[in-house]
Amino acid sequence: MTQTRETVLKALETLALPGGGTLVSRDLVRALQVSGDRVSFVIETADAGEAARMEPIRAAAEALVARLPGVAKASVVLTAHGPAAKAAPRAPAAPAGAPPSLKIGGHPTPQQGKTKPSGVDRIIAIGSGKGGVGKSTVSSNLAVALARQGRRVGLLDADIYGPSQPRMMGTSKRPASPDGKTIIPVTAHGVTMMSIGLMLEETKAVVWRGPMLMGALQQMLGQVEWGKLDVLLVDLPPGTGDVQLTLCQRTELTGAIVVSTPQDVALLDARKALDMFDTLKTPVLGLVENMSTYICPNCGHEAHLFGHGGVEAEARKMNVPFLGALPLDLDVRLGGDAGRPVALGDGPAAEAYATMAARLIAGGMG
C-alpha cells in the first residue's frame, strides 16, 4: 500500500499529545513529504525548551509512521520558532513565535544559468500590467482551486513591497528556520506558501532598493523547502520591474498568466506586461479577465461595470489562450479579507476558478 500525505496525517491524528490534541490538530506538522516508501516531516514547536520535551513524541511519531504499510523509512525532525532561554548574564531568549534567525534581503549571490527549486515540476508567474486588477486574488484562489483538484501546489508571494497573501490565505504563522538558512514554508488550505509578509509585522513597510529585492526573491525560491510540487504559482508585483526581470532571467519558468480587467486603461498596461514576457522569452499561458460581470444579488440584473470581453478579444488578437472571465463578487472580497479564498466554497466565483484550474490541468500546465 502506498501512503499519501492524507493517510500519514490521519495516522498522526491517533497520537495524543500531553495536554490534549494531536500533532495535526495543534498544527505542528511541517514539510511533510511522501516519496515512494519514504516519509519525512518536521515537528515545529514554540521554542527549543519545548522541542526537548517533545522528543518522546517525535520518536513515537517516527515509529508510528514507520509501521504504516508500504513505508520503508520514516524521518521526523524537531525544530523551534525561537531559541531556548539563556543563562544570565546573557540576553534572554526571543519570545515564542519570534521570527527565525534568518536575514531576508541583501544582494543576490551569483548563479550560472537558470535554476528551479528541487522537486518543483512547473513554475507559473501571475502578473499584471498595473495594480488593482485583482492579480493577488486570482493567485490565491487559483492555488486553492488547483489544490482542490488534487494538485500539489505552492504559492510564492513575490510582491515584496505589498505582500497580501498572508491575509488572503488566512495565516500569520512565521516560517521556521532550523539552521538560519533553510526556510520551512507554511501550509494554508492545502497550499504550501511563502511570503515576506510572514517574516515582518503586518504594518511594517519594506524600504529596500532593487538589489535587496533580488536577494529576497532568490532566497524565497532557493532556500525554501518547497518539497514535491506539481506547480508553484508566483504572485508578481504589478508592472514590469526588477522582480519580473530577475524571475524570468534566472528561473526556469513554465510560463506566465496575465490578469487584467476589461477596461481600456487596464488593457493598455496588460499589453505592456505581454510585451515584457515576450521580450524575456517567457511563454504566456493565457489571459484572465477579472471583474468581468456583476450580478445584482437582489434582482439578478447583470452589469458590466468595467466593460466586458476586452481581455478575450485581446487574447484572440495576440493568439494566446483565454483562460476565463471571473465575476465581480462580494464574496471574493469577503473571502480575501477573512483569509478563506472563495475557491474553497461553491457558487459562481468558485466555479469560475475551478474551471480555470481544470483548463490549466488539461493543458498540462497545472
C-alpha positions in Angstrom: 0.0 0.0 0.0 1.4 3.4 -1.0 0.9 6.1 1.6 -0.1 9.7 0.9 0.1 13.0 2.8 -3.5 12.4 3.8 -3.1 8.9 5.1 0.0 9.9 7.1 -1.8 12.8 8.7 -4.7 10.6 9.5 -2.3 8.2 11.3 -0.7 11.0 13.2 -4.2 12.0 14.5 -4.1 8.9 16.6 -1.1 10.0 18.6 -2.3 12.1 21.5 -0.1 14.9 23.0 0.4 15.7 26.6 -2.1 18.4 27.5 -4.5 17.3 24.7 -4.8 17.4 21.0 -2.5 15.8 18.3 0.3 16.9 16.2 -2.2 17.6 13.4 -4.9 19.4 15.4 -2.3 21.6 17.0 -0.8 22.4 13.6 2.7 21.2 14.5 3.5 19.2 11.3 5.6 20.9 8.7 7.2 20.0 5.3 5.5 16.6 5.2 6.9 14.7 2.2 6.0 11.2 0.9 8.4 10.0 -1.7 7.8 6.4 -2.6 8.3 4.3 0.5 10.0 7.1 2.4 8.2 9.6 4.6 9.7 12.7 6.3 8.3 15.7 8.2 9.2 18.3 10.7 7.5 18.9 14.1 7.6 22.6 14.8 7.5 23.8 18.4 7.4 27.3 20.0 11.0 27.2 21.4 14.0 24.9 22.0 12.8 24.0 25.5 9.5 22.7 24.3 11.3 20.9 21.5 13.4 19.0 24.0 10.3 18.0 25.9 8.7 16.8 22.7 11.5 14.3 21.9 9.4 11.3 23.1 6.6 12.4 20.8 9.0 12.8 17.9 10.2 9.2 18.5 6.7 7.9 18.8 5.6 9.7 15.6 8.6 8.3 13.7 7.9 4.8 14.9 4.1 5.1 14.2 4.8 6.2 10.6 7.5 3.6 10.0 4.9 0.9 10.9 2.5 2.1 8.2 2.1 -0.4 5.3 4.4 0.5 2.4 6.8 2.7 4.5 10.4 1.6 4.5 11.9 4.6 6.2 10.4 7.4 8.3 12.4 10.5 9.3 11.0 13.0 11.8 12.9 16.2 12.9 12.1 18.6 15.7 12.5 22.3 15.2 11.5 25.5 17.0 10.5 29.1 16.3 12.8 30.7 18.8 15.9 29.7 20.9 15.8 28.4 24.4 16.3 30.8 27.3 20.0 31.6 28.0 21.6 31.7 31.4 22.4 35.1 32.9 24.1 37.4 32.2 23.4 36.6 28.5 20.4 38.1 26.7 17.1 36.3 27.3 15.6 34.2 24.6 13.3 35.6 22.0 9.6 35.0 22.8 7.7 32.1 21.4 6.7 32.9 17.8 9.6 35.2 17.2 11.0 35.3 13.6 13.6 32.6 12.8 17.2 33.9 13.0 17.3 34.4 9.2 18.1 37.5 7.3 15.9 38.2 4.4 17.1 40.6 1.7 20.5 41.6 0.6 22.5 41.4 -2.6 21.8 38.2 -4.6 24.5 35.6 -4.9 25.9 34.9 -8.4 24.5 31.9 -10.2 25.1 30.2 -13.5 22.1 29.9 -15.9 18.5 29.4 -14.9 17.5 27.4 -11.8 14.4 25.7 -10.4 13.8 24.5 -6.8 14.3 20.8 -6.4 11.1 18.9 -6.5 9.0 21.6 -8.3 7.7 20.4 -11.7 6.3 23.7 -13.0 6.7 27.4 -12.1 4.0 29.8 -13.3 4.2 33.5 -12.8 1.0 35.5 -12.4 1.4 39.1 -13.5 -0.4 42.3 -14.4 0.5 45.5 -16.1 -0.9 47.6 -13.3 -2.1 47.3 -9.7 -5.7 47.0 -8.7 -6.8 44.4 -11.2 -7.0 41.5 -8.7 -3.8 39.7 -9.5 -3.2 38.5 -5.9 -6.8 37.5 -5.5 -6.5 35.4 -8.7 -3.2 33.9 -7.5 -4.6 32.7 -4.1 -7.9 31.4 -5.5 -6.3 29.6 -8.4 -3.8 28.0 -6.0 -6.7 26.7 -3.9 -8.7 25.6 -6.9 -5.7 23.6 -8.2 -5.2 22.0 -4.8 -8.9 21.0 -4.6 -8.4 19.2 -7.9 -5.6 17.1 -6.4 -2.6 19.1 -7.4 0.4 19.7 -5.1 0.5 23.5 -5.2 2.9 26.1 -3.9 2.3 29.9 -3.7 5.2 32.4 -3.6 4.2 35.9 -2.8 6.8 37.9 -4.8 5.1 41.2 -4.3 7.8 42.3 -1.8 6.6 45.8 -1.2 2.9 44.9 -0.9 2.7 41.2 0.3 -1.0 40.3 0.7 -1.0 36.5 0.5 -0.7 36.0 4.3 -4.0 37.9 4.8 -5.7 36.3 1.8 -4.7 32.8 2.7 -5.5 33.3 6.4 -2.2 32.7 8.0 0.3 34.7 10.0 2.4 31.8 11.2 6.1 32.6 10.8 8.1 30.1 8.7 10.6 28.0 10.7 14.3 28.1 10.0 16.2 25.2 11.8 19.6 26.4 10.7 19.3 30.1 9.8 19.5 29.2 6.1 16.7 26.7 5.3 13.2 28.1 5.3 10.3 25.8 6.2 7.2 27.3 4.5 3.7 27.3 6.0 0.6 25.5 4.7 -2.8 27.0 4.3 -5.9 25.4 2.7 -3.8 22.6 1.2 -1.3 25.1 -0.4 2.4 25.4 0.6 3.0 29.1 0.9 5.8 31.6 1.4 5.7 35.4 1.7 8.0 38.0 3.1 4.8 39.3 4.8 5.2 36.2 7.1 8.6 37.5 8.2 7.5 41.0 9.1 4.9 42.8 11.2 1.8 43.4 9.1 2.2 47.2 9.3 5.9 47.2 8.7 7.0 48.8 5.4 9.7 47.2 3.2 12.0 50.1 2.3 14.6 48.4 0.0 16.4 49.2 -3.2 16.4 46.8 -6.1 19.4 44.6 -5.1 17.7 43.7 -1.8 14.5 42.8 -3.6 16.5 40.4 -5.8 18.2 38.9 -2.9 14.9 38.3 -1.1 13.4 36.7 -4.2 16.4 34.4 -4.7 16.1 33.3 -1.0 12.4 32.6 -1.2 12.9 30.5 -4.3 16.2 28.7 -3.4 16.2 28.4 0.4 12.6 27.4 0.9 12.0 23.7 1.3 9.1 23.6 -1.2 9.1 19.8 -1.3 7.4 17.9 -4.2 5.1 20.3 -6.1 3.2 19.9 -9.3 3.1 23.6 -9.7 4.5 26.7 -7.9 2.5 29.9 -8.6 4.4 33.1 -8.2 2.3 36.2 -7.4 4.3 39.0 -9.0 4.2 42.7 -8.1 2.3 44.9 -10.7 4.2 46.4 -13.6 7.4 45.4 -15.4 10.2 45.9 -12.9 13.2 44.3 -11.2 11.3 41.3 -9.8 9.8 40.3 -13.1 13.1 40.7 -14.9 15.1 38.7 -12.4 12.5 35.9 -12.2 12.3 35.5 -16.0 16.1 35.6 -16.5 17.2 33.4 -13.6 14.3 30.9 -13.1 13.1 28.0 -15.3 9.6 29.4 -15.8 7.0 27.2 -17.4 5.2 30.4 -18.4 3.1 33.3 -17.2 -0.5 34.3 -16.8 -1.6 37.9 -17.2 -4.6 39.3 -15.3 -6.5 42.3 -16.4 -9.9 44.0 -16.1 -11.7 44.6 -19.4 -11.5 48.4 -19.3 -9.3 50.1 -21.9 -6.8 51.7 -19.4 -6.1 48.3 -17.8 -5.7 46.6 -21.2 -3.1 49.3 -22.1 -0.9 48.1 -19.2 -1.7 44.4 -19.8 -0.3 44.8 -23.3 3.0 46.1 -21.7 3.1 43.0 -19.5 2.6 40.8 -22.5 5.4 42.6 -24.4 7.7 42.2 -21.4 7.2 38.4 -21.2 7.7 38.2 -25.0 10.9 40.2 -24.7 12.1 37.9 -21.9 11.1 34.8 -23.9 8.7 33.7 -21.3 5.6 31.9 -22.8 2.3 33.4 -22.0 0.0 30.6 -20.9 -3.1 32.7 -21.0 -5.0 35.8 -20.2 -7.7 36.2 -17.4 -10.4 38.8 -17.4 -11.2 39.7 -13.8 -14.2 41.7 -12.6 -15.9 40.8 -15.8 -19.5 40.7 -14.8 -21.5 41.9 -11.8 -24.9 40.2 -11.0 -27.1 42.1 -8.6 -27.9 39.8 -5.6 -31.3 41.4 -5.2 -32.8 41.5 -8.7 -30.3 39.3 -10.7 -29.5 42.1 -13.2 -26.2 41.6 -15.0 -24.0 44.6 -15.3 -20.5 45.1 -16.9 -19.1 47.8 -14.6 -15.6 47.8 -16.2 -16.7 46.7 -19.7 -16.8 43.1 -20.9 -15.0 40.9 -23.3 -12.0 43.2 -23.9 -9.5 40.7 -22.5 -10.8 37.8 -24.5 -10.6 39.9 -27.7 -7.1 40.8 -26.8 -6.2 37.1 -26.3 -7.5 36.4 -29.8 -5.6 39.3 -31.2 -2.3 38.2 -29.5 -3.0 34.5 -30.3 -2.7 33.4 -26.7 -5.2 31.3 -24.7 -8.1 32.9 -22.9 -8.4 31.2 -19.5 -11.7 32.6 -18.4 -13.8 35.5 -17.1 -14.1 36.0 -13.4 -17.1 37.8 -11.9 -17.1 40.8 -9.6 -18.5 39.2 -6.5 -18.8 40.5 -2.9 -17.9 37.0 -1.6 -14.5 37.3 -3.3 -13.7 40.4 -1.3 -15.1 38.9 1.9 -13.2 35.7 1.5 -9.9 37.5 0.8 -10.3 39.7 3.9 -11.2 36.7 6.1 -8.4 34.5 4.8 -10.7 32.0 3.2 -10.4 32.2 -0.6 -13.8 32.0 -2.3 -12.5 29.0 -4.3 -12.8 26.9 -1.1 -16.6 27.0 -1.4 -19.3 26.9 -4.0 -21.1 29.4 -6.1 -20.3 31.2 -9.4 -16.9 32.6 -8.4 -15.7 29.3 -7.0 -17.0 27.5 -10.2 -15.1 30.1 -12.4 -11.8 29.3 -10.6 -12.4 25.6 -10.7 -13.0 25.9 -14.5 -9.8 27.9 -14.9 -7.8 25.3 -12.9 -9.3 22.5 -15.0 -8.2 24.3 -18.1 -4.6 24.6 -16.9 -4.6 20.9 -15.9 -6.0 19.8 -19.2 -3.3 21.8 -20.9 -0.6 20.1 -18.9 0.3 23.3 -17.0 -1.4 22.7 -13.7 
